[in-house]
């Protein structure tokens, strides 16, 4: 698959409304991105298995396989950043999307420039400059922001970019307690409009993927936040 000649970024737009797809593609291509469109979850998954995309814009409400189910399937084989698009703006809808592995959630209607800003923010997080690339090791755990990989006992642990950043932040300063607000600002940015439950959802997923360990543990400090505890 070809990529944009200017910035190398290709965005997959998934929405059953062809008019919305065309409109989003128009705005994004005007800003220098390359786009492709799919109109249902099944087709999007086929494209993602075969192609190389930098960001996915995934509508929640689609006939057949909806956005949440498509995201759950996608996370079985890919960590590509996903921004959910939905007219459903209730907190539980946002939490449901994040819990399935979304990197961001934006409620319709939205300004095109806001969406573009969210895309750029995701790209900055997953493509750090070489001088910003870092790796931390803790006993049998390694977190590498150079290529956004996590390994435990030498085996790869599949994590989304935000999960990797969250774990890296905790692991690089063992025993330090980070508040939810601190983690939100460091990982999601000063302008993030969500609440602290976003951190809780990601912590839960990281714990489930890492499992138990004899040397360290991701610990909740009730009423304060989280830390990596070392034994």
C-alpha positions as CSV (number, residue, x, y, z in Angstrom):
1,X,0.0,0.0,0.0
2,X,1.3,3.4,-0.9
3,X,1.8,6.1,1.7
4,X,1.4,9.9,1.6
5,X,4.3,11.5,-0.2
6,X,4.5,14.4,2.3
7,X,4.3,12.7,5.7
8,X,4.0,9.0,5.2
9,X,0.8,8.8,7.2
10,X,-2.2,6.7,6.1
11,X,-5.5,6.9,7.9
12,X,-8.2,4.2,7.6
13,X,-11.7,5.7,8.0
14,X,-14.4,3.3,9.0
15,X,-18.0,4.5,8.8
16,X,-21.1,3.1,7.2
17,X,-22.1,6.6,6.1
18,X,-20.3,7.2,2.8
19,X,-21.0,10.9,2.9
20,X,-19.2,11.2,6.3
21,X,-16.3,9.1,5.0
22,X,-15.9,11.4,2.0
23,X,-16.1,14.5,4.1
24,X,-13.5,13.3,6.6
25,X,-11.2,12.1,3.7
26,X,-11.5,15.6,2.1
27,X,-10.4,17.4,5.3
28,X,-7.6,14.9,6.1
29,X,-6.2,14.9,2.6
30,X,-6.3,18.7,2.5
31,X,-4.1,18.5,5.6
32,X,-1.6,16.2,3.9
33,X,-2.7,12.8,5.0
34,X,-3.5,9.8,2.8
35,X,-6.9,8.1,3.5
36,X,-8.7,5.0,2.7
37,X,-12.4,4.2,3.6
38,X,-14.3,1.1,4.7
39,X,-17.9,1.0,5.5
40,X,-18.3,-1.9,8.0
41,X,-16.3,-3.7,10.6
42,X,-15.6,-6.9,8.7
43,X,-14.2,-5.0,5.7
44,X,-12.1,-2.8,8.0
45,X,-10.5,-5.9,9.7
46,X,-9.7,-7.4,6.3
47,X,-8.0,-4.1,5.3
48,X,-6.0,-4.0,8.6
49,X,-4.8,-7.5,8.2
50,X,-3.5,-6.8,4.8
51,X,-2.4,-3.2,4.9
52,X,-0.2,-0.9,7.0
53,X,-2.1,2.1,8.5
54,X,-0.9,4.7,11.0
55,X,-4.3,5.6,12.6
56,X,-7.8,4.2,12.4
57,X,-10.9,6.3,12.7
58,X,-13.6,3.9,13.8
59,X,-17.3,4.6,14.0
60,X,-19.2,3.0,16.9
61,X,-22.6,2.5,15.4
62,X,-22.5,0.4,12.2
63,X,-24.7,-2.4,10.9
64,X,-23.4,-5.9,11.3
65,X,-20.1,-5.8,13.3
66,X,-20.2,-2.5,15.2
67,X,-17.1,-0.4,16.2
68,X,-16.7,-1.9,19.6
69,X,-16.7,-5.5,18.4
70,X,-14.4,-4.6,15.5
71,X,-12.0,-3.0,17.9
72,X,-11.9,-6.0,20.2
73,X,-11.1,-8.2,17.2
74,X,-8.5,-5.7,15.9
75,X,-6.6,-5.8,19.2
76,X,-6.1,-9.5,18.9
77,X,-3.6,-8.9,16.1
78,X,-2.7,-5.2,15.9
79,X,-1.8,-2.2,18.2
80,X,-2.5,0.4,15.5
81,X,-3.9,3.6,17.2
82,X,-7.7,3.8,17.1
83,X,-9.8,6.9,17.6
84,X,-13.5,6.0,18.1
85,X,-16.1,8.3,16.5
86,X,-19.6,8.3,18.0
87,X,-22.7,10.3,18.6
88,X,-22.9,8.4,21.9
89,X,-21.1,10.6,24.4
90,X,-22.1,9.0,27.7
91,X,-19.1,8.2,30.1
92,X,-19.8,4.5,30.0
93,X,-19.6,4.5,26.2
94,X,-16.2,6.2,26.3
95,X,-15.1,3.8,29.0
96,X,-16.3,0.8,26.9
97,X,-14.2,2.0,24.0
98,X,-11.1,2.6,26.0
99,X,-11.6,-0.8,27.8
100,X,-11.5,-2.5,24.4
101,X,-8.2,-0.8,23.4
102,X,-9.2,2.6,21.9
103,X,-6.5,5.3,22.1
104,X,-9.0,8.2,22.0
105,X,-12.8,8.8,21.8
106,X,-14.4,11.8,20.1
107,X,-18.1,12.6,20.1
108,X,-20.0,13.7,17.1
109,X,-20.5,16.4,16.0
110,X,-16.9,17.6,16.1
111,X,-14.8,20.2,14.4
112,X,-12.5,18.8,11.7
113,X,-9.6,20.7,13.2
114,X,-10.2,19.0,16.6
115,X,-10.0,15.6,14.9
116,X,-6.8,16.5,13.1
117,X,-5.3,17.7,16.4
118,X,-6.3,14.4,18.1
119,X,-4.7,12.5,15.2
120,X,-1.5,14.5,15.5
121,X,-1.4,14.0,19.2
122,X,-1.7,10.2,18.8
123,X,1.1,10.2,16.1
124,X,3.4,12.2,18.4
125,X,2.9,9.7,21.2
126,X,3.6,6.6,19.0
127,X,6.4,8.1,16.9
128,X,8.9,9.7,19.3
129,X,12.0,11.5,17.9
130,X,15.1,9.4,18.1
131,X,16.6,11.5,20.9
132,X,13.4,10.9,22.9
133,X,13.5,7.1,22.5
134,X,13.9,5.3,25.8
135,X,14.0,1.9,27.3
136,X,13.6,0.8,30.9
137,X,14.2,-2.6,32.5
138,X,13.0,-4.0,35.8
139,X,14.0,-7.6,36.6
140,X,12.3,-9.6,33.9
141,X,10.3,-6.7,32.5
142,X,11.4,-4.5,29.6
143,X,9.5,-1.5,28.3
144,X,10.9,0.1,25.1
145,X,9.5,3.4,23.7
146,X,11.8,3.2,20.7
147,X,9.5,0.7,19.0
148,X,6.7,0.6,21.7
149,X,7.4,-3.0,22.8
150,X,6.9,-4.7,26.1
151,X,8.6,-8.0,27.0
152,X,8.4,-10.1,30.0
153,X,10.7,-13.1,30.5
154,X,11.9,-12.4,26.9
155,X,8.4,-12.9,25.5
156,X,6.5,-10.1,23.8
157,X,3.4,-8.7,25.6
158,X,1.0,-7.0,23.2
159,X,0.0,-3.6,24.5
160,X,-1.4,-0.5,22.9
161,X,0.7,2.7,22.7
162,X,-1.0,4.3,25.6
163,X,-0.6,1.1,27.8
164,X,3.1,1.0,26.9
165,X,3.5,4.7,27.8
166,X,1.7,4.2,31.1
167,X,3.8,1.2,32.0
168,X,7.0,3.0,31.0
169,X,6.1,5.9,33.2
170,X,5.5,3.7,36.2
171,X,8.5,1.4,35.7
172,X,11.1,4.1,35.2
173,X,10.4,5.3,38.7
174,X,9.7,2.2,40.9
175,X,8.0,2.8,44.3
176,X,7.0,6.3,43.2
177,X,3.2,6.9,43.6
178,X,1.7,8.7,40.6
179,X,-1.7,10.3,41.0
180,X,-4.3,9.8,38.3
181,X,-4.0,13.5,37.3
182,X,-0.3,13.2,36.9
183,X,-0.6,10.2,34.7
184,X,-3.3,11.9,32.6
185,X,-1.2,15.0,32.1
186,X,2.0,13.0,31.2
187,X,0.4,10.5,28.9
188,X,-2.8,12.0,27.5
189,X,-1.7,15.6,27.6
190,X,-2.7,18.8,29.3
191,X,-5.7,19.3,27.0
192,X,-7.2,15.9,27.4
193,X,-10.9,16.3,28.2
194,X,-11.6,12.9,29.7
195,X,-11.6,12.0,33.4
196,X,-9.4,9.9,35.7
197,X,-11.4,6.7,34.9
198,X,-9.4,6.6,31.7
199,X,-6.3,5.8,33.8
200,X,-8.1,3.2,35.8
201,X,-9.3,1.4,32.6
202,X,-5.7,1.3,31.2
203,X,-4.2,0.2,34.5
204,X,-6.7,-2.7,34.6
205,X,-5.7,-3.8,31.1
206,X,-2.0,-3.6,31.8
207,X,-2.4,-5.7,35.0
208,X,-4.4,-8.3,33.0
209,X,-1.7,-8.5,30.4
210,X,1.3,-8.6,32.7
211,X,-0.1,-11.1,35.3
212,X,1.6,-11.9,38.6
213,X,5.3,-11.6,39.3
214,X,7.6,-12.4,42.2
215,X,9.8,-9.3,42.0
216,X,7.4,-6.4,41.2
217,X,3.7,-5.5,41.2
218,X,1.5,-2.8,39.8
219,X,-0.1,-1.5,43.0
220,X,-3.1,0.7,43.7
221,X,-2.5,3.2,46.5
222,X,-6.1,3.8,47.5
223,X,-7.2,7.5,47.4
224,X,-3.9,8.5,45.7
225,X,-3.0,6.6,42.5
226,X,-0.6,3.9,41.3
227,X,2.9,2.7,41.6
228,X,5.2,-0.2,40.6
229,X,6.1,-1.9,43.9
230,X,9.4,-3.8,44.0
231,X,10.0,-6.7,46.4
